[in-house]
Amino acid sequence: MKKTLKLVGISLLSILIFSCEDSLDEIPDNRTQIDTAEKIGELLTLAYPAATYATFLEPRTDNAEDKGPTADEIRVNTEMFFWRDVNDVDIDFPTNYWNEAYEAIAQANQALASIEELGGGSELNSLKGEALMARAYAHFMLVNIWSKTYDPTTAASDLGIPYVTEPEDIVIKDYTRGTVQEVYEKIEADIIAGLPLVTNDYDIPKFHFNKDAANAFASRFYLFKGDWEKVIQYSNNVLGDAPATLLRDWNGAYDAFTFSEIGNEYSSTTDVSNLLIVSSNSVYFRSYASARYQLSASLATSLFFNRTEINNKRWAYPVFGNDLVFNIPKYVEYFRTTNAAAGIGIPFINSVLLSTDEVLLNRAEAYAMLGQTDMAVMDINSFLSKKVDGYDAATDVLTIDQINTIYTVVEGIYTPFYTIEADKLGLIHALAEFRRREFHNEGLRWFDIRRHNLEIIHEDVNENESTLSKTDNRKQLQIPADALSFGLQPNPR
């Protein structure tokens, strides 16, 4: 079907039924009526981007190295490793994520419009809360992939992304990018309005913006904005009094799992650390280990195989395979058959979008920035208790002096929009390194690289270096060609 809207085309809403020929001439009016809470709830199951960002963000980071020509050449992996602009619309490419994010936003907006048409009311509040949180999340991801990272001194002039708040009910509609500041203000407004309304009243809460997921997203949003008090506030709502019991237990339960069991458990609803999970159309399971620009032998050694300085103990993260396919099994493919006779179907993977581990590290960073060192160190030790093999709370608790010694780093490497005092650098570096390992191959490292303005150097097997500087414009992916063709301003190159 030809796309005609200026962002992503006519939204493929489940509520719209019309022919391809007629869609170019007029808006269909034979729509299924969204006139009950149940129908709105069904609509909201599609209000989450049905695409993964790890495929195109992970190879852009320092978590990827060249494994050489005997590894698999996967186009999205190669193009992203060299930070090239691409416009493929296939699954696992950036343009597909852009399209799917705006499709999700369209679903959320239709749900909100339907709630308003039904007159609102307390029985619809939880649906309204989910719709607002889902809309905020999709826009947040878009602005942090296609725009500059938030900086209050430049946000009012930095190009944002279109923030869509109405159902797409006309064929041709003009959109403008606005500014990063405007986008952040609208995200925050949606969070403030939506978060108090969300509930846990779902058959499977972890596939929706439940209470913990909503607070976890707020924790991430305010971390990016540098509002440390609010990071702590929303993180506390998730973590309670015993945060270590809520973390992914690499040092315990996962230690007894096989390769397949780890892959199945990682994105399952049964793991206490998972707060929001999405199922997305992707073939990442087939290539995340074998792709050429991935976890090389030298990188696996430095990140996972080398012993820690915690009494010479190893990291508990289980790395499987050999130098061509080193990986931590975080993905499993689910194949939805559409034609059994022809063997045709759609591959899906489950991805963890929000977790307690991220929330804890967010809070520790906020404590560090506020000078509450004891609290930050306490969170770090809670985290390490689940990530270091054979961790013993009687002997392995780190002090701030030990952290500063182990994670010493020179000034000038971490340069976010706010100042990190010299006595806080060790903590910030430690937390960044913990995040780098914990969320390896999930794409989140890219956002830390952006918000800390880190420089990245990629080297091929012939020792040719490519550098992504601190302020390199390629840290903002290029706006998709379809959107550019209808007038959206491109990112500078």
N, C-alpha and C positions, 0 to 999 in steps of 0.2 A: 504494500500500500504506500502510495506516495506521501511523504511527509509534507505538510503545508504550513504548520505553525512555525513561527520564527525561532522557537527554541528547539523543540523536538518533534514537531508535527502533531497531528491530532492525537490526543492521548488515547491509548488503547484501553480505555476503561471497560471493565467487564459489563458496565451498564449500557454501553452503546452497541447497537447492532445495526450495521448499515453496509451498503455495497461500496466497493472501491470506486466504481465509476461515478456514483452520485456524490461521494464525499468531497470531490473537488469543486462541486457547484453550490452546495448548500449544506447547512448544518442539519443533521437528521433530527426528526422530532418523534421517532418511534422508540423512545427510551423506556427502559424498565423504570418504574417509579421507585425511588428510594424513600419509602414511606413508613419504615419501621426501624426500631433500634437494631433488630437482627440483621437487616439488610445493610445498615450503616456499618455494623461490625464486620460483615463479610467484605465490604469495600475496603475497610482499614487493614485487612490482611495483606493488601497489595500496596500499602502506603510506606513500604520499606524498599530501598533500591535492590532490585533483583539482579545485582551484579557485584563482583568483588573488585576491590581496588588493590589488593595485594599483588596481583599479577603485573600491574604496571608501575606500582610505587616501590616495591621491594628492590627490583634491580637498579633503581636509581640511587640507592643508598650505599653506604660502606659495608652493608651486609652481603654484598655481592662481589665476587671476583671471577676473573676469566679462568675457566677450567681447561681451556684448550679446544682445538678443533675436533677431538674425538668425542666431546660432549654434544648433546643435541642442540641444534640451532633452532630456536623457537623465536619467531619474528618479533613478537611483542617484547620478549625478554631482551633480545639484541638491541632493538631500537631504544628501549628505555635505559639500558645500561650506558648508552652513549648520549642520553638526554636529547634525542632527536624529536622533532615534531612529526606526528603521524596523524592520519585521519581515518584509519580503518574503522569500520563500524562493526566489525566482528566482535563476538563475545571476548572478554578479557582485555580489550583495548580501552583507552581512556574515553573515546567518544561514546562507546557503549555505556560506560558508567554515567557519563553526563546525561545521556538519553534516559536511562533507567531511573536516575535520581529525579529528573523532572517528571517522569511518569508517576513516581511515588508521590511527589508533591501534588500532582493533579488529583490523585486519589484522595489525599488528605483534604485538599480544598473542596472537592465534591462532597466529602463527608461533612465538612463544616457547613457548607451551604445547605445540605439536606437537614442537618440538625437545626439550623436557623428556620428553615421552612416548616419544620415540625413544631416550632415554638420553643425549642430548648427545654429546660426543666431538669430537675435533679436526676431523673432516670436516664438522661442523655449526657450527663456531665462527664462520666468516665470516658465515653466515646469522644467527646470534645477534647478532653485532656490528651488522649492518645493521638488524635489528629494533629493537635498543636505541637506536641513533642516530636512527632514524626516529621512534620513540615520543617521544624527548626533543625532537626538532625540532618536532613537531606541538604538543606541550604548551607549548613555549617560545613559539611564535607565538600560541597561544591566550591565554596569560597576559599577553603584551605587547600584546594588542589589547583584552582584556576586563577586565584588572585594572590596578591602579596600577603604575607603573614601579618597579623594585626599589630599595629604600632600606633599608639594614640597620637604621636606627633605627625604622622603622615596619612592616617586612615581616612581623613576627610577628603583627601585627594586621590588616594590609591583606587584603581578600578576594582569594583566588586563584581558580583554576578547578579543577574535578574532575580529579584525576590518576588515570587509569584504568590499571590494571596487570594486569587479568584479562580473559579473553575474555567477551564479553557473551552468556552462555548461559542467561539466564532472561528472561522477558518483562518483568517489572517489577522494577527494581533501584533502590535508593536511592543517590543521590550527594550529596555535600556539597562546598562550594567549597574548604574548607581555607583556608590563608593563602598569601600570595605566598612567604613564606620556605619553607614546606613544599613548594610546587611547585618552587622553585629547588633545594632540596636533592635532590628526586627527579630533576630534570633532570640535575643534576651527577652523581648516582650512576649514572644510565644512561650518561652520557658516559664516565665513568671506567671503567665495566665494558665498554662497547661499543667504544670507539675502538681499543683495542689489538687487537681481533679482526677489524676490517674489512680487506678486501683490495681489489685492483684486478682481481680475477678475474671479470670480467663481459664479455659480448659488447660492450656499450656502457657503459663504467664511469660516464660522466657522468650517466646516468639513475639512479644508485644512490649510496649513501653510500660512495664509494671513500675511499682514505686521505686525499687532499687535501681532499675535501669534508668529511670528519669533522673534520679539524684546523681547517678554516675555520669550521665551526660552533662548535667549542670556542673559537676566537678571538673570535667574536661574543658567545658566552655570557659569557665572562669580561670582555669590554669592558663589557657591560651591568652586570656585577657589580662592576666597578671593581678587578679583580685584575690589575694591570698586568703583573706578572712572568709570569703564565700567558698573558696575551694575546701577549706576545712569544714565549714558548716555543712555543705552538701555531702562531703565524704563521710562525716560522722553519721549522717542519716543512714548510710549504707553499712558501715563497718561495725557499729555497736561497740561493745566492751571487750570482745575477744576476736580481733581482726585475723589473727593467725589461723583460726579455725575455718575461716572463710576463703582461704587462698588455695590455689591449685597446688596439690601436694605432690610435687615431683620427688620429694625425699621419702614419701610414704606410700600411698596407694598406687601411684603410677609406677613405682619401682618394681612392682610385681606383674605389671601388664606386659603382654606381648606387643609386637609392632602393630598388629591389626587392632588389638584392644585399645592401645593408646589413641590411634586414629579415630576410633569410634567414640571413645570417651571424651576426647578433647573438646568437641563442639556439642556435646550431649546436654540435655536438660537436667541430667542427674548430677553433673559436677557443680558443686556449690559455688564455685568461682564465676561461672557463666551467668551473666545478667541479661544480655540481649543477644539472641542468635538470629541469623537470617539465612534463608536458603536462596542461593543465587545460581543462575545459569552460568556454568563455567566448566572448562576442561583443565583447570589448574592441577587437579589431582594427577593428571597424566604427565605433567611436565615440571612440577615444582622441584622435584629432586634431580631430574636429569638435564635440565636446561643448562646451557653453557655458562651463563653468567649468574651463578648462584653460590652456594656454600662450598668453597674450594677446600682442599686439604689444609692449606696454611691458615685459612680463616677459621675453619673448624677447630684447629689446634689452639689458636689464640682466644677464641670465644668460649669453647666448651671443653677441650681436652686438657689444656693446661690446668694444673692444680691451683686452687685459690690460695690466698694468703691467710685463710682461716685454718690455721693448724695444718696446712698442707693438704687439705681435703679437696676433693673434686666437686665440680658442679654436678648436680643431680640430673640435669637435662639429658635425656637419652638420644644420642645421635646414632642413627643406623646407616648402613651402607658402606661404600668405599669412596675413594677420592673423586669418582665421577657422579656419585649419587648420594653424598652425605645429606642427611635430612633428619629433622624431628617430625614424626608423623602427626600432622595437625589436620589433615584433610582426608576425606573419604568421598568417593563419587557415588551419587545416587542417580540411577538412570531411569528416567520416566519414558516408557515405551509408548510411542504414538502410532506405530504400525508394526505389529508383531511379525507379520508375514515378511515384511521388507527389512526387519531388524532396525527400524528407524526410531529414534527417540531424542530426548533432550537430557543432557548431562547436568547435574546439579551438585553443588557442594554446600555444606553448612559452614558459616563463618561466625566467629565470636566477635561481635561489634563492641561490647562493653563487658568488663570483668572487674571483680573485686581487686585483683592484683593491680590493675591500672589505677583504681581509686586509691588504694593504699599508697602507691608511689606518687600520685598526685598530692596527697595530703602531706607526705614526707617532704616533698619539694616546697610546699607552701609553708610548712613549719620552718624549714631551713631558711627560706627567704625572709621570714618574720623574726629570725634570730632565736626561735624556740628550738635550740639545738638538741636538748634532751629528748623532746618529743619526736624530732626527726630521727634520731638515732634509735629510739625505741621502735619506730615503724620499720626502719631498716633491718633491725634484728628479727622482727616478726617475719619479714619477707624472707630473709636468709634462712630462717629455720625450716622453710619448705623447699629451698632451692639448692642447698649444699648437702652433698651426700654424707650421711652419717653425722649430721649436725647434732651437737650436744649442748644444750642450754647451760650446762654447768661449766663448760670450758670454751665455748665458741662465740660468746657475745662480744661484739666489737664495741670499742669506745670511740669517741670522736677523734682522739689522737691517732688511733689506729686507722680509722677511715681516711683521715687527712694524709697519713703516710702512704697507705696503699693506693689511694686515688689522687695522688698529687698531680696537678696539671698547671701549666703556665697560664698566666693571664693573656687574654686576647683570643683564646680559642672559642670560648663561649661568650657571645656578644649579642644577647637579646636586646630588646628596646629598653629594658631596665638594667640597672647596674647590679652586678653580682660582686659583693665585696670579697676581698682576697680570702678572708677566713671562712667564706661559704663555698668557695670553689670546689674543695674536695667533696663536700656533700653533693653538690649539683652534678659533678662529674660521676660520682658513684651511682647516683640515681639514674643518670642517662645511660650508664653502662648496664645497670640492672634491667632497665626497660629494653635496651638493645637485645639482650639475651632472652628475656621473658617473652617478648613479642616478635621474636625472630620469624621471618617469613610471613608476617601478617600485615606489613605495610606501615605500621605505626612509627617505625624509625624515621621515615621520611618527614613526618610532622615535627619530630624533635630536631632534625637537621634544619628545618625551616625556622622554627621559632627560636632556636639558639644561634642561627646564622652560622652554621658549621660549614667549613670548606670540605669538599669531597674530591679525592683523586682516584680515578680508575685507571688501572694499568692492564694492558693486554699481555698475552704470553710472550710477545716480542719486546716487552718493556717499554712500549709506547704509552705515554701518560696523557690522560685527558683530565682537565680540572674543572670542577664546578665551584666557582668562587663563592664567598660569603653572600654577595649581593647579585649573583648571576641571575639574569632575567629568565633563564631556563628553569628556575625553581618554580615558576608559574607555568603550568602546561598551557599550550596554545588553545584558544577557544576553538571548538569544532567548526569545520568549514561550512556546514549548513547554517549554523548560527551567524557566522561571519558574513555569509552571502546575503543575509537579510538585514545587515546593518549593525550588528554588534561590533564594538571596537576590539581589534585584536590586541593581544599582549605584545609589548615591545620585544624586539629581538636584536 
